[in-house]
Amino acid sequence: MGKLIRCLTRDATVMALFLDSTDMVSRAETIHKPSAVVTAALGRLLTAASMMGVMMKGKDDSLTLKLAGGGPVGTVMAVSDSSGNVRGYAQNPIVEIPLKPNGKLDVSGAVGTDGQLWVLRDNGAPEPYVGCTPLISGEIAEDVTSYYATSEQTPTVCALGVLVNPDLTVQAAGGLLLQLLPFCPDEVIDKVEANVAKLPPVTAMLGQGMTPEQICALALDGMEYDVLDTYEPEYRCTCSREKVERAFAAMSREDRLSLPNEEGVAEATCRFCDAVYTFTREDLERIGK
């Protein structure tokens, strides 16, 4: 199970979150069986969504990140609840492209840079809040940083990492989010910038066995702070047969009864967890009554 902590400096000028998302990204890899570079892309987006999700205030609030950059992976989607539990998928899970010259996975090449990052916040209002910013790198962390700066005018540092083993399993995954809150003084900004410049990559810190608490301590070195919240988020799908039935019920009877195959069976597959729900023609008839 993952671990996410949220910290706030005692002068209320800096908020820091760190998430060890290794387990949740591993679960996504087990479900979707993507190629290595898609695991890295999806894992980064899931991690970002989880950290952003816990900043939602309501128990039933949700946050959706949709990334469409024009690359071979297509659209990448991640949905989080307010406890950081996530689900997601990549439109094209198998993408094989060369490594970068430094030997790292080319997430930007898979995602593309000609597109947008969409952020949808649903807090139960009649219309959800929707923000959209152009991608600046396709590496996802920089795009999240740009979203906050452009759409919410909140200075933010986002670092994301997913380390994939040669057998395509996930060795480590995590993310750090630092935000400067209103009226943050220059001297605190200088401390944050100096601390960020010294931080090793996220997966390197996790590989050294560092805990979220220790990593936040490094990011907030020289500042007094308190841990506000601790979460144990996981990859969790919310699909059910009842939800599929409601979707079928919204269709016309003619369209619904056109779904079964030659054997008289219709199947609905969840994109988030690959669960398959099977309906006979009799089931579809009954739904409409």
N, C-alpha and C positions, 0 to 999 in steps of 0.2 A: 504494500500500500504506500502511496506517495505521502509526502509531508510538505505542507505549505505554511509558512509563518508570515505574519504581517507586523511590521514594527513602525513606530512613530517616535521621532525625536521629542524630547521633553519640552522643547520650545515650539513644537508643532510646526516645524518648517520643512521636514523631510520625511517622506514615507518610503519604506523599503519592504519589498516582498521577495522571498525566495521560495522556489518550488523544486523539490526533487521529484521529477516526473518519470523516473525510470520505469516504474511498474506500469503506469498508465500507457506510456508509449509502447512498452513491450506487449501489452494487451492489444493495442491497436495493430501492431505488427502481426500478432498471432491471428487476429481476425481477418485482416485484409491481405496478408502475404504480399506486401509491396516490394518493389526493388529497393536497394539501399538508399538511393537518393530520394525516393518518394517517402520512405520511412523518415528520413531526416526532415523533409519539408513538412509532412503531416505532423510529425512529433513536435516540431517548433511551433506550429500553429496551435496545436492542442495545448501546449504549455502556456503560450501567451493567453489563450482564451480562458484557461483555468485561473490564472493570476488576475486577469481583468474581471472575471466573473465574480470573484469574492468581494470585489469592490461595489457590487450591486447591493442595495440596501434591503430589499424585500425578500422574504423566505422563498417566494415563488417566482422571483425575477429570473430572467435568463439573458444570456449574451451570445450572439452569433458572430463569428468572423468568417467572412467569405473572401477568398483571395483568387483573383482571376488575372493572370499576367500574360496570357497569350502563349505560354510555353507548352511543351508536350504533355505535361502532367494535367493540363486543363484546369478546371476549378478545384480548389481545395477548401473544404468546409470544416469548421469546428464549432461546437455548441457547448456552452458551460452553464451550469446552474449557479446559484449564489453561494454554494459550498465548494465550488471548484471542480465538481464532477463533470467530466467531459465525454463527448462522443464526436466522431468526425469521419471523413472519408476523402479520398482523392478520386477525381473523375477517372483518371487513367493510372491505376496503381503500378503498372509495370513500365518504367521508363529507363532506358539504358543509354547514358551519354558518357563521354570521357570525363575523367577526373580533372580537376584544376591542375595547373602546373605545379602547385605545392602539394599535390597528392590528396587533397581533400575533395569531398563530394561537392559537385557543382549544383547546389540548390537553386541558385539564381538561374542557371541554364535550364533547369527542369521547370521552374515556375514561370520564368519569363519576366520581363520588366515593362511590357507594354500593356498596362491594365490598372486595376484599382484594388484597394483593400476596403472592403465594406465592413462596417461595425453596426450591428443591430442590437439595441437594448430594449427588451420587453419587460416592462414593470407593471403590466396589467392595464395600462392606459388604453384608450380607444385606438390610438395609433402608436406603434413603437417608434423610438428614436432611431434614426438611420443616419450614419455618417459615412462619408466616402472620401478617400484621398488617393491620388495617383501613387503607384509604386515608385520607389526611388532606387531600389537595388534588387528586389526579389529575394533577398536573404532573410526576410521576414522580421527580424529584430529591428533593423533600421527602418523598415516600413511601419512597424508599430510606433517607434519613436517619432517618425514623421507625422503619423496620424494624430498623436497627442498634441504635438506642437502646432499643427495646422488646424485641426478640427476642434480641439478643446483648449488650445492656448495654455497647455500645461507642460512645462519643461520636464522631459522624461528621458531616462536612460533605460534601454531594454537590452538584455543580453540573453541569448538562447543558444542551446547546444544539444545535439544528439549524436552520440558516438555509436556507430553500427559495426558489429563484429563481422568478420569474413563470412560466417555462416548466416548472415542477415539478421541475427538476433540483436537486441539492443543492449549495449554494455552500460551506457549511462545517458541520462537526459535530464535537463533542468533549465531553469530560467531565473533571471534576476530582473526586478523592475524597481527603479528608483524614481521618485517624483518630488520635484521642488514645489512646495505649497506656497500660497500667497504670502507676500511680505518676507520671503526668505532673504536674509541679509547676504551681502557679497562675501563675507568671510566664510559663511557656511557653504555657499556655492563653490568657493575655492577649495574647501575641504573635500566636498563631494567629488569635484573634478580630479583632485589629486588621488583620492582613494580609487576611483574608477580606473584611472590610468595605471594603477599598480595591480589591479585584479587579474589573476590568471583566467584563462577561458573557463566557462562553466563546467564543462565535462572534465577538465583537468582538476578542478577543485573537488568535484565529486569522486574522481578516480583516486584522489589522495585520501579519501575517507572523510572529508569535511562534511559536517552537518549543516542544515539550513541556518541554524543559530550561529555557527562559526562563520559562515559566509556573510551573513548580514552584519556580523560584528566587524568584519573586514571592510565592508562597504560603508559602514557608519563609524569607522575608526575616528576617535577624537571627539565624538558627539555622545551625549547621554540620551538613551532611548529606552523604550519599553516595548515588549512583545505584546501586541494587542490581541491577536488571534492566532490560533493554531488549527489547521485543518488536515484531514487525511483523505484527500480527494482520490478518485479512481476513475477509470474508464467505465462509464455506465450508460447503457442505452435505455431509453424509456419506451421503446416500442411495445405493442401488445396486439393480440388478436382483436380486441375490442376497438382499438384505434383504426385498424385496417377495415373493420366492419363499418365504422362511421364514415370512412373515406368512400367505401363502396356505396353506402346509403345515399351519399351526395350525388351519385351518378344517376343518369336516367336508367330506367329498367332495361331499355333496349341495349344501351352500352354495357350495362352490367352483365347481361346474359350473353353478350358476345365474347366475354373473356375466356370461358373454358376452352381447353384444347380438344383434340379429337377424342381423348379419353374422358372428357367431361369434367376436367379439373382445371381450376385457375390457381395460380401461385403468385403470391406477393412476397418479394424479398426486401428486407430492410437494408438500406444502404449503409447504415451505421454499424450494424452487428452481423449482417448476413443471415439473420434468422429468416426462415421460410414459413409462410403461413399458407396452408392449403385449403381451398374451398371447392366443394362440389357444386354442380348446377343447383341442387336442392338447397344448399346453403345460401347461394346467391338469390334464389327465389324467396327464401324466408327473410332475408335482410330487408327486402323491399316492403314487407308487410307490417 
